[in-house]
């Protein structure tokens, strides 16, 4: 992304979440702020794009990954979680929706300064007030020290935390992705929810062309996929880092859980994944 401009991907994802509320009747993920945070022109463009043939599968994936993150947060809050860190937040609205603020759940949004400035402008224009439990943490993932930036914003590394990283890993260098995962694994009672995409060679030939076309589109927009991860290799690496509990939803398991697809059907093959990993030890 251009350091002076907000992420194009963040804009597109926000539009897809907003369109999901209308076009799909929020069938997977309900977000009362998704449409409020965008201007009328952006909403109209997102809704028009959502009506294009072939746009639904990716839009539903974006909804499912947000729903999965919310589900994981709910489980962790029940177990005592009081800190959520949203990495590469874009126009994510969990900090605004936070249903656990009365329990003391704090939300730290980490993102590039340009994207955060844009978000603050959108919130102000939409007359959306910032909750006291929400903190903005400006970070350039490729250059800044995440631990230092979080500590300066009031984050307590000694307390349990859940990190949410949606739509971030493919756009970072591989060493940055694994450095981030090791950072999370270095704390006890800590977890992370993140999504990732498989290498294009993992796709069946009849689906590879579609994946390659999508890769070409994001590259042409100036935000190419940099890091693609193989599920088996990633799982092994997470265990080596110290994660004890790993749940990885591939396209088949995601469809069964969130799209009403009966279990035991055909395997959908390679595609985007949403994953939860935790350092917690079982009681």
C-alpha positions in Angstrom: 0.0 0.0 0.0 1.0 3.6 -0.5 2.2 5.0 2.8 0.1 8.1 2.3 -3.2 6.3 1.4 -5.4 3.8 3.2 -5.2 0.2 2.0 -7.2 -0.6 -1.1 -7.8 -4.0 0.2 -9.3 -2.6 3.5 -11.7 -0.5 1.4 -12.8 -3.6 -0.6 -13.3 -5.8 2.4 -15.3 -3.1 4.2 -17.5 -2.9 1.1 -18.0 -6.7 1.0 -19.0 -6.8 4.6 -21.5 -3.9 4.0 -22.9 -5.7 0.9 -23.3 -8.9 2.9 -25.7 -7.2 5.3 -28.0 -6.3 2.3 -27.4 -8.6 -0.5 -27.1 -11.8 1.6 -29.4 -10.5 4.5 -26.4 -10.9 6.9 -26.9 -14.7 6.6 -23.5 -15.5 8.0 -22.3 -12.4 9.9 -24.4 -9.6 11.3 -22.6 -6.2 11.6 -24.8 -3.2 12.5 -21.9 -0.8 11.7 -20.8 -2.3 8.4 -23.0 0.0 6.3 -22.9 3.0 8.7 -19.1 3.4 8.4 -19.1 3.8 4.6 -20.3 6.8 2.6 -23.2 6.5 0.2 -21.0 6.3 -2.9 -18.9 3.5 -1.5 -22.1 1.6 -0.4 -23.6 1.9 -3.8 -20.4 0.7 -5.5 -20.1 -2.3 -3.1 -23.7 -3.3 -3.6 -23.4 -3.1 -7.4 -20.3 -5.2 -7.3 -22.0 -7.8 -5.0 -24.6 -8.4 -7.6 -22.1 -9.5 -10.2 -22.2 -13.2 -11.0 -19.4 -15.0 -9.2 -18.9 -12.5 -6.5 -20.8 -14.4 -3.8 -18.2 -17.1 -2.8 -15.5 -14.7 -1.8 -17.9 -12.3 -0.1 -19.2 -15.2 2.0 -15.7 -16.2 2.9 -15.1 -12.7 4.2 -18.3 -12.9 6.3 -17.3 -16.4 7.6 -13.9 -15.3 8.7 -15.4 -12.4 10.7 -18.0 -14.7 12.2 -15.3 -17.3 13.1 -13.3 -14.5 14.9 -16.4 -13.4 16.8 -17.1 -17.0 17.8 -13.6 -17.4 19.1 -13.7 -14.1 21.0 -17.0 -15.2 22.6 -15.4 -18.5 23.8 -12.3 -16.8 25.1 -14.3 -14.1 27.0 -16.3 -16.9 28.7 -12.9 -18.3 29.9 -11.8 -14.9 31.2 -10.3 -13.1 28.2 -10.2 -9.3 28.6 -7.8 -8.1 25.8 -8.3 -8.4 22.0 -5.7 -7.2 19.5 -7.0 -6.6 16.0 -4.0 -6.6 13.6 -4.4 -4.8 10.3 -7.9 -3.7 11.4 -8.9 -1.6 8.4 -12.6 -0.8 8.9 -13.2 -3.8 11.2 -16.0 -2.9 13.6 -15.5 -5.3 16.5 -14.2 -2.5 18.7 -17.4 -0.6 18.0 -19.7 -3.6 18.4 -17.8 -5.0 21.5 -20.7 -6.8 23.4 -18.3 -7.5 26.3 -17.4 -3.9 27.3 -19.3 -4.2 30.5 -17.0 -7.2 31.4 -14.0 -5.0 30.8 -12.9 -6.3 27.4 -10.4 -3.9 25.8 -9.8 -3.8 22.1 -6.5 -2.6 20.6 -6.6 -1.9 16.8 -3.3 -2.2 15.1 -2.8 -0.8 11.6 -0.8 1.4 9.3 -1.1 5.1 10.3 -2.6 6.1 7.0 -5.3 3.5 7.3 -6.1 4.5 10.9 -6.3 8.2 9.9 -8.8 7.3 7.1 -10.8 5.2 9.6 -11.0 8.0 12.1 -12.2 10.3 9.3 -14.9 7.8 8.4 -16.0 7.4 12.0 -16.2 11.2 12.4 -18.1 11.6 9.2 -20.6 8.9 10.2 -21.0 10.4 13.7 -19.8 7.1 15.3 -18.3 7.8 18.7 -15.1 5.9 19.8 -15.7 3.7 22.8 -13.4 4.2 25.8 -12.4 0.5 25.6 -11.0 0.9 22.1 -7.4 2.0 21.5 -5.7 2.7 18.1 -2.1 1.5 17.8 -0.3 2.8 14.7 2.2 0.2 13.4 4.0 -0.6 10.2 4.4 -4.3 10.5 7.5 -4.5 8.4 9.4 -1.8 10.4 7.9 -1.2 13.9 8.3 -3.3 17.1 4.8 -4.5 17.8 5.4 -5.3 21.5 6.7 -1.7 22.1 3.8 -0.1 20.3 1.2 -2.2 22.2 2.8 -1.6 25.6 2.8 2.2 25.0 -1.0 1.9 24.3 -1.7 0.2 27.6 -1.7 -3.5 26.5 -0.6 -5.9 29.3 1.5 -8.7 27.9 1.3 -10.6 31.2 -2.5 -11.0 30.8 -4.3 -13.4 28.4 -5.0 -12.0 24.9 -6.5 -13.0 21.6 -5.0 -11.6 18.4 -7.3 -11.3 15.3 -5.4 -11.0 12.0 -7.8 -11.1 9.0 -6.6 -10.4 5.5 -3.1 -9.6 6.6 -0.8 -12.6 6.2 -0.9 -12.8 2.3 0.4 -9.2 2.1 3.4 -9.5 4.4 6.8 -11.1 3.9 7.0 -14.7 5.0 9.5 -13.8 7.8 7.2 -11.1 9.1 4.2 -13.5 9.2 6.2 -16.1 11.2 7.8 -13.4 13.4 4.3 -12.3 14.3 3.2 -15.9 15.1 6.3 -16.5 17.3 5.5 -13.2 19.1 2.0 -14.6 20.0 3.4 -18.0 20.8 5.8 -16.5 23.3 3.1 -15.7 25.8 1.0 -18.2 27.8 -2.8 -18.2 27.6 -2.6 -16.4 24.3 -4.2 -17.2 21.0 -4.5 -15.9 17.4 -7.2 -16.1 14.7 -5.9 -15.5 11.2 -6.7 -16.4 7.6 -4.3 -17.5 4.9 -4.3 -18.7 1.4 -2.7 -21.8 -0.1 0.0 -21.8 -2.8 -1.5 -21.8 -6.2 0.0 -25.1 -7.0 -2.3 -26.7 -4.4 -5.3 -25.9 -6.5 -6.9 -28.5 -8.8 -6.2 -27.5 -12.5 -9.8 -26.6 -13.1 -9.8 -24.1 -10.2 -6.3 -22.8 -10.5 -7.0 -20.3 -13.3 -9.6 -18.6 -11.1 -7.1 -18.3 -8.2 -4.4 -17.0 -10.5 -6.8 -14.4 -11.9 -7.6 -13.1 -8.4 -3.9 -13.0 -7.6 -3.3 -10.9 -10.7 -6.1 -8.5 -9.8 -4.8 -7.7 -6.3 -1.3 -7.4 -7.8 -2.5 -4.9 -10.4 -4.1 -2.9 -7.5 -0.7 -2.6 -5.9 -1.2 -5.1 -3.1 0.1 -8.4 -4.4 -0.1 -11.7 -2.5 3.4 -12.2 -1.0 3.0 -15.1 1.4 1.0 -18.2 0.6 1.0 -21.1 3.1 0.6 -24.9 2.9 -1.8 -26.2 5.6 0.3 -29.2 6.6 3.6 -27.3 6.8 1.9 -24.4 8.7 0.3 -26.8 11.2 3.7 -28.4 11.9 5.3 -25.0 12.3 2.7 -23.8 14.7 3.2 -26.8 16.9 7.0 -26.2 16.9 6.4 -22.6 17.9 4.5 -23.8 21.0 0.9 -23.6 20.0 -1.0 -26.5 21.6 -4.5 -26.1 20.2 -4.9 -25.5 16.5 -8.3 -25.5 14.6 -8.0 -24.9 10.8 -11.2 -24.5 8.7 -10.5 -25.3 5.1 -13.2 -24.4 2.4 -15.0 -27.7 3.0 -15.3 -27.3 6.8 -16.1 -23.6 6.5 -19.0 -24.4 4.2 -20.3 -27.0 6.6 -20.1 -24.8 9.6 -21.4 -21.5 8.2 -23.1 -22.0 4.8 -25.4 -24.9 5.7 -23.6 -27.4 3.5 -24.3 -31.0 4.7 -21.3 -32.8 6.2 -19.7 -35.6 4.3 -20.0 -34.0 0.9 -17.3 -33.6 -1.7 -14.0 -32.0 -0.6 -13.8 -28.5 -2.0 -10.1 -28.7 -2.3 -7.6 -25.9 -1.8 -8.6 -22.3 -1.0 -8.6 -19.7 1.7 -8.5 -20.9 5.3 -9.4 -19.4 8.7 -7.4 -20.7 11.7 -7.4 -20.5 15.5 -4.2 -21.4 17.4 -3.7 -21.1 21.2 -0.9 -21.6 23.7 -3.3 -22.5 26.4 -2.7 -25.7 28.3 -5.6 -28.0 29.1 -6.8 -27.9 32.7 
